[in-house]
Amino acid sequence: MKFSNKRKNLIVLLAVVLVGAILGAICIHKYFERKIEMEQERTKNAYELANWIFWYAEGGAGPITSYRPFREIFPEENIFEICRLTYLFLKFYERETGNMLSYETVMDYFSQEFEQDGSLRLINNGKHPEMLAFAEWAFDPPQGYFQYWRDIDAIRDLYLETHEGVDLPWSAFSPKMLDALARAEADPDYVLDLTSLQQAGY
């Protein structure tokens, strides 16, 4: 009789341990599954944020949630092989915040999919704080982005007003000429002379 009770107790104990192990395994599996999902979401958000600012805003179609190098700038767009809109956007950011993010830094960021340690190059991985600060300023809330397009319109109007009769295509604008445009848009006393800059090879 005692043996039978012990056997029953052992069976119950084993059943409890087995059920506990199964439930524990399920919980652990769900934990790691959720952790993977969160990491995938973080990666997706990082790509979407960077690409929205530097790609979609330049005429791309829809959010891009994977690695995409910066779009190639063809000579007919700009003979200096720079994206003038992105260049000006960075100038506006510097003017509004006092923080400088160079065009070269942006190009370098988009030149590689992976960091040197083999991890994904993400705007929110802690290794590119200057890129993240710019993106957050522009995107959340998007006051920087909307102000940017207002400033672009103001620059176009300024150019037309000050260089009436001068046929200078946007594709011929050098970085120094874009710097001068951004400065003239911010400072009414600045004398804008793009023709002289062009003739000097700038």
C-alpha positions in Angstrom: 0.0 0.0 0.0 2.8 2.4 0.9 4.7 1.4 -2.2 1.6 2.2 -4.3 1.2 5.6 -2.7 4.8 6.4 -3.2 4.5 5.3 -6.8 1.5 7.5 -7.3 3.3 10.5 -5.7 6.3 9.9 -7.9 4.1 9.8 -11.0 2.4 13.0 -10.0 5.7 14.7 -9.2 7.1 13.6 -12.6 3.9 14.9 -14.3 4.2 18.2 -12.6 7.9 18.5 -13.5 7.2 17.6 -17.1 4.3 20.1 -17.4 6.5 22.7 -15.8 9.3 22.0 -18.2 7.0 22.2 -21.2 5.5 25.5 -20.0 9.0 26.8 -19.3 10.2 25.8 -22.7 7.1 27.5 -24.3 7.8 30.7 -22.3 11.5 30.8 -23.2 10.6 30.2 -26.9 8.1 33.0 -26.8 10.6 35.3 -25.1 13.2 34.7 -27.7 10.6 34.9 -30.5 9.5 38.3 -29.2 13.1 39.4 -28.8 13.7 38.5 -32.5 10.6 40.3 -33.6 11.6 43.4 -31.6 15.0 43.4 -33.2 13.5 43.0 -36.7 11.2 45.9 -36.0 14.1 48.0 -34.8 16.0 47.2 -37.9 13.1 47.9 -40.2 12.4 51.3 -38.4 16.1 52.2 -38.7 16.2 51.6 -42.4 12.9 53.3 -42.9 13.9 56.4 -41.0 17.3 56.8 -42.8 15.9 56.0 -46.3 12.8 58.3 -45.8 15.1 61.3 -45.2 17.8 60.6 -47.7 16.0 58.5 -50.4 12.2 58.7 -50.4 12.4 62.5 -49.8 14.4 62.7 -53.0 11.7 61.1 -55.1 11.7 57.4 -54.1 8.5 55.4 -54.0 7.2 54.3 -50.6 9.1 53.4 -47.4 12.3 51.4 -47.9 12.8 48.9 -45.0 16.1 47.3 -46.1 19.6 48.5 -47.0 19.8 50.8 -50.0 22.9 52.7 -51.0 22.5 56.4 -51.7 21.1 57.0 -55.1 23.6 57.6 -57.9 23.9 61.2 -59.0 24.3 61.4 -62.8 26.2 64.2 -64.5 23.1 65.6 -66.1 21.7 66.1 -62.6 24.8 67.6 -61.2 28.3 67.8 -62.7 29.9 67.8 -59.3 28.0 64.5 -58.5 26.3 65.8 -55.5 22.6 65.7 -54.7 21.9 69.5 -54.3 18.7 68.9 -52.3 20.4 66.8 -49.7 23.3 69.2 -49.6 21.0 72.1 -49.0 19.0 70.1 -46.4 22.2 69.6 -44.4 23.0 73.3 -44.6 19.5 74.2 -43.3 20.0 71.7 -40.5 23.3 73.4 -39.5 21.7 76.8 -39.6 18.7 75.8 -37.5 20.5 73.6 -34.9 24.2 74.6 -34.9 25.0 71.0 -35.5 27.1 70.1 -38.6 26.6 67.0 -40.6 28.8 66.9 -43.7 27.6 65.6 -47.1 30.7 63.3 -47.1 29.6 61.8 -43.8 26.2 61.0 -45.3 27.7 59.4 -48.3 30.1 57.3 -46.2 27.2 56.1 -44.0 25.3 54.8 -47.1 28.4 53.3 -48.7 28.3 50.1 -46.6 25.6 47.7 -45.4 27.7 46.4 -42.5 29.9 47.9 -39.8 33.5 46.7 -39.5 32.5 44.2 -36.8 30.0 42.6 -39.2 26.9 44.0 -37.6 24.3 45.8 -39.7 24.9 49.5 -40.2 21.8 51.1 -38.7 21.1 54.7 -37.9 20.1 53.8 -34.3 22.9 51.3 -33.5 24.8 53.9 -31.4 27.6 54.3 -33.9 26.2 57.1 -35.9 24.7 59.7 -33.4 25.2 62.6 -35.8 23.1 60.8 -38.4 20.4 59.9 -35.9 20.2 63.4 -34.5 19.7 64.8 -38.0 17.0 62.3 -38.9 15.1 62.8 -35.7 15.2 66.6 -36.2 13.9 66.2 -39.7 11.3 63.4 -39.1 9.9 63.4 -35.5 8.1 65.8 -35.6 8.8 66.6 -39.2 9.2 70.4 -38.8 12.7 70.2 -40.2 11.5 68.4 -43.3 8.6 70.7 -44.1 10.7 73.8 -43.3 13.3 72.4 -45.7 10.9 72.5 -48.6 9.8 76.0 -47.8 13.4 77.1 -47.8 14.1 75.3 -51.1 11.2 77.3 -52.6 12.6 80.5 -51.1 16.0 79.8 -52.6 14.6 79.2 -56.0 12.7 82.5 -55.8 15.8 84.3 -54.6 17.9 82.9 -57.5 15.3 84.0 -60.1 15.1 87.5 -58.5 18.8 88.1 -58.3 20.0 86.4 -61.5 17.3 87.5 -63.9 18.3 86.6 -67.5 21.1 84.3 -66.4 20.5 80.7 -67.6 22.3 78.6 -65.1 20.9 75.1 -64.7 20.7 73.5 -61.3 23.0 70.7 -62.6 25.9 73.3 -62.8 25.6 74.3 -59.2 28.8 73.6 -57.2 28.9 73.1 -53.4 30.2 76.7 -53.0 27.4 78.0 -55.1 24.9 76.1 -53.0 26.6 77.4 -49.8 26.1 81.0 -51.2 22.5 80.4 -52.0 21.8 79.1 -48.5 23.6 82.0 -46.9 21.8 84.5 -49.1 18.4 83.0 -48.1 19.3 83.4 -44.5 21.0 86.8 -44.7 19.2 89.6 -46.7 22.4 91.7 -46.6 24.6 89.0 -48.3 25.4 89.9 -51.9 24.7 86.8 -54.0 26.9 86.5 -57.1 26.7 83.0 -58.5 28.0 84.0 -61.9 31.4 85.0 -60.4 31.6 81.7 -58.5 30.8 79.8 -61.7 33.5 81.8 -63.7 36.0 81.1 -60.9 35.3 77.4 -61.2 33.6 77.1 -57.9 
